[in-house]
Amino acid sequence: MAKNSKLCFLILIILVTKSVSFGQETWTSTSITNAPVGRTWFSAAWTGNKMIVWGGVGAGNESFNNGGIYDPVTSVWTPTSTVNAPDNRYLHSAIWTGSKMIVWGGTLASGWPTNTGGIYDPATNSWASTSMVNAPGIASIPTIIWTGSKMIVWGGNGSGTGGVYDPASDSWTAISMVNAPTTVYYFHTAIWTGSKMIVWGGRDANCTGGIYDPVTNTWASMSNINAPEPTFAHTAVWTGSKMITWGGAVWGDVNYNTGGIYDPAINTWTATSTTNAPTGRSFHTAVWTGSKMIVWGGLDANGFPSYAPGGVFDPSSNTWTAITTSNAPENCRFARAFWTGANMIAWGGSTSVYLNTGGIYSPGPNMIPPILGQTEPLIYPNPAKDLVNIISKEIDKIESVRIISIKGEVVYDENINQTEVTLNTRNYNAGIYIIQVKTQNNFFTNKITITRY
């Protein structure tokens, strides 16, 4: 009996230790060493393992054409080159192509909008300009999405038109205005579904939304039945099959804590719950984890940075959960945030001052995203002690495998060209890890537990 009691006690200790070590949500500060100076209205892009910030406006109303590259694993900043960089600007937009960052539009130091842009290559730390031939009209606060081969620009405070940019040929194609949404959109949102662009809201009393098909260069309208109040400065994320919009403001600076889930397959809206939702806000951030949406920061109803906690929204249950504020960065407006595959990085923005600080939020294993893609690779055993086997179920081979700890540290990152892989995990600490598998046609994410008992 005594021996069994000791065994039960040992198991209890192990379970409690695992819960404390690997199940808690945490915030970790981003380094300010060599970080860009505090700014707002800047652009940012996530490369897959690093964050690039560029441009913006500072405390003295000076605008920038500089920025930095942040590595969350080492917490090190590297400055971006200013040689041949676009002119100083703010209220512009940026997108990641898979190898380069494109910035476009915005407001120049003169106060006038522009239709110029640049392509930044972090591998060579160099810039190239984007063509202005047939480019859309001048625009501040345009939206930009990446189709996989082209960039689509829409709206903004200026001309309110749009265009499709092909970086391979450095050429623009105009977007049709037939049946397009209201063209004076700015502070609207745009998401890419995989085949179409959905735009929603904006600073206009009549703004709703529309769906753009770049293949046919045509617009389709969206249902307004059960749709949320059309707002500006809200957020929108794509879940893989649906768009979630949340928060924002309307004329008169009324801030909402409502939103909607839009299903383009059946053209219907479902309201997001307000029970336990964060307080109403605008100019906040939102990221999609693969299964849930995280919102953070923003302006409250009085026009001040919101100091209420952020929230996690689960669309499968239509429920909200508050996130911890312990060690969190200052809640601010105009920050930028990205999901790394295991964590959320939030950086910059302003409160009563312009910030060059930020934080990395680790939600714990309960929010690790499920597998993405069409055909799940076989990953076994799980849990694993010493060896992990990965077998591609697709015709194409596995191109690369990356393993990320729950703290966001990349512990394995290798290019591979085979259908089966065996990984040695004997030297890994016990805990939960993210395995990212890239094949020629798909990208998969899964979580795995490494044990040591």
Phi, psi and omega in degrees: 000318180296320180296317179294323179296319178296321179296315179297320179296320179297316179298319180298317179299317180298316181294317179296318179298318179297318182296318181290318187284324192238001185248355186268146173279143182216155169247139174232133182289144171279149180294147173255357177294121182064012177290153174302155179295158181305139184198165174221173181055030177268173174249161180208153178218150177252124186273349188117334174214355178219159176251132175249125173247147183205146175071200179108186182230143184254187186297330180268018183065016174277142177259163189236155166234030178238176180185200182204158177249124183250127176259110184290341179287315181262350184056043181245137176259141174233128183290148173273146179294149173255357180291122181063014177291156175302163179300154175310138181196168174212172183058031176259184180226161181216155179214152178257131185268349188116338176218342182219162175253132175250127172248146184206150174071200179104187180247129181280173180300333179289346183096357182261142175294164181222162172238032176260168179195183181207158179244121182254128178253107182290339180293325180249357182054048184225159182242149168225146182278155173266147180297149174257355180292121180064015178292156175302167179292170181303142184203130166262147176059042174285165170257151181224134172230159179245127184273347188117338177217342182222161177253133176250125178252138179216139170067201183116164180276102184163248182278332179069035177248200180201169180198160178249123183251129178254106182292337180295324180250000182052049184225154181246147171232132183290148174271136177300143177259358180292123181064014179290156175297174177310131191271358179266017178308133158206159193058031173265183176235158175215137176229157179252127184272349188114339177217341183219161176254131174250125174249149184210142173070198182130167186275076175202138186299336184250012184289130172235258181192181180193161181242123183251131177253108183290339180291317181260353182056048182227156177249145171235145182279161177251146176297144175255000181291123181065012178289153176292168175301127177297121184236170170242161180058033172267188174235159176215138176229157178251128185271349188114337177218344183220160175253133174248122173250148182206145174071202181102180183229166173235176177305137185096000175062035171279124181260139186250151169243030178251170179189189182208155176249117184254128178254104183291340181293326180239005175057049181228156178245146171230131182289144172277144181295150173256355178294121181064013178290154174301160178297156180302138184199167176219167181055038177261186177241159175209142175227156176252125184273348188114340177218341183217162177251132175250129174246150185206142172070197178112179178266139177272187186295340180267002180085012179252156177306134184280125179259007173287151180298158172283189183208159177244124181252128178254106183291338181291330178246356182055048182230156178246146173227133178290150175251154185295148173253002180295122181065013179287154174292169178299133173295129186216171176263154172066019175287171173238145182218149179219153173262126186271349188115337177222337185221166171252130172256126174240136184210148171075196182098195183213151168243247168273351177229167178266129192259145166237029179249169179189189182207156175249118182260120177254110187281351184093170188292343181291345180244015175295132186293151176285176178298137176253157176110189187263317185235116185288129173289153179275118179239117184210160347286166178209105010292159180232151179252308187241314185235143176238128180253136178234126179236126178286133175265001181262169178292321182280159184277165173287125180270321182205156177226133176230138176241128183239132177287166181296341177273358178095004180279129176280112183260347178207133180204101185224143170278135186222147178225069180203167184269342178229140182225136172242122183251136177271115182247019184298330183267004179277144173291152176298143179151190182259135180232156175258129174251121177251122182244123179250125171250183183296326187246351185217167177224125185240146177230133177215163176248149181218146180254128175260126182251161177223030179211000000 
